[in-house]
Amino acid sequence: MHVIVWRFTTDDAERFEQHYGPDGTWAKFFRRSSDFVRTDLLKGADAYLTLDWWTSLAAYDAFREENAEDYAMIDTLCEALTTFEEKLGEFEVSG
């Protein structure tokens, strides 16, 4: 199992959660792939973390490549919702 972790801050929590939550715009987009598992949205005192779960790094990379244009379009649309965005890393489940 492969997970991509991002950290965000926003001034519009409600709209941010609509796009980045488990049933949001990004998760619906990722569901085009049978290799997408789920998105988790964690809310902290001053930031959000998103965890996008995939069956493998190769599956995620293939999806990104095949859907690059749509990914860029959604990224541009959602960019206005964040005041800070940082990819914390990509991880494999151990064991």
Number of C-alpha atoms within 10 A of each C-alpha: 13 20 22 18 18 17 17 18 19 18 12 12 14 10 14 21 19 13 18 22 19 18 16 15 16 19 19 16 15 22 14 11 14 11 18 20 17 17 24 16 16 13 15 9 5 8 14 19 20 21 20 22 23 22 16 17 18 12 16 21 11 12 18 15 11 11 14 11 11 12 17 12 11 14 12 11 11 16 13 12 20 14 11 12 15 11 12 12 10 14 14 14 8 6 3
